[in-house]
């Protein structure tokens, strides 16, 4: 997903839902790998503007729910 598309989707979701989660992919046994550059961009550019919004839950790692 392009970075601009992520911001556009966030804007749409944010205006349509009362509550939602952003789950940033974590690498596992699959061939698909986590894009660390995208995660760094998300943490620097998007996360600061949503971190204090009680309607949004952000999961950056697979232990953020206390599991793992």
C-alpha positions in Angstrom: 0.0 0.0 0.0 1.3 3.4 -0.8 1.8 5.8 2.1 -0.7 8.3 0.7 -3.3 5.5 0.4 -2.8 4.7 4.1 -3.5 8.2 5.1 -6.6 8.4 2.8 -8.0 5.2 4.3 -7.4 6.4 7.8 -9.3 9.6 7.0 -12.3 7.6 5.6 -12.3 5.1 8.5 -11.9 7.8 11.1 -15.1 9.6 9.9 -17.2 6.5 9.5 -16.5 4.3 12.6 -16.9 4.9 16.3 -13.9 2.7 17.1 -11.2 0.9 15.2 -7.8 -0.7 15.4 -4.7 -0.3 13.3 -2.7 -3.5 13.4 0.8 -3.1 11.9 1.9 -6.4 10.4 4.5 -8.4 12.2 6.7 -10.9 10.4 6.0 -14.5 11.1 6.6 -17.9 9.4 5.2 -16.6 6.1 7.4 -15.4 3.2 5.9 -11.9 3.5 8.1 -9.6 5.6 7.2 -6.5 7.6 8.2 -3.3 5.8 10.3 -1.6 8.5 10.5 1.6 6.4 6.7 1.8 6.3 6.5 1.2 10.0 9.1 4.0 10.7 7.0 6.3 8.4 3.8 5.4 10.2 5.3 5.9 13.7 6.8 9.3 12.6 4.0 10.7 10.4 0.7 9.1 11.4 0.9 7.8 14.9 1.5 11.1 16.6 -1.8 12.5 15.2 -3.8 9.5 16.4 -2.1 8.2 19.6 -4.3 10.2 21.9 -7.6 9.4 20.2 -9.5 7.0 22.5 -11.4 5.6 19.5 -8.2 4.3 17.9 -6.2 1.3 19.1 -2.8 1.0 17.5 -1.0 -2.4 17.6 2.7 -2.0 16.5 3.9 -5.3 17.8 2.5 -8.8 18.3 2.8 -8.3 22.1 0.7 -5.1 22.2 -2.3 -7.1 23.4 -0.3 -8.9 26.1 0.1 -12.0 24.0 3.3 -13.4 22.6 
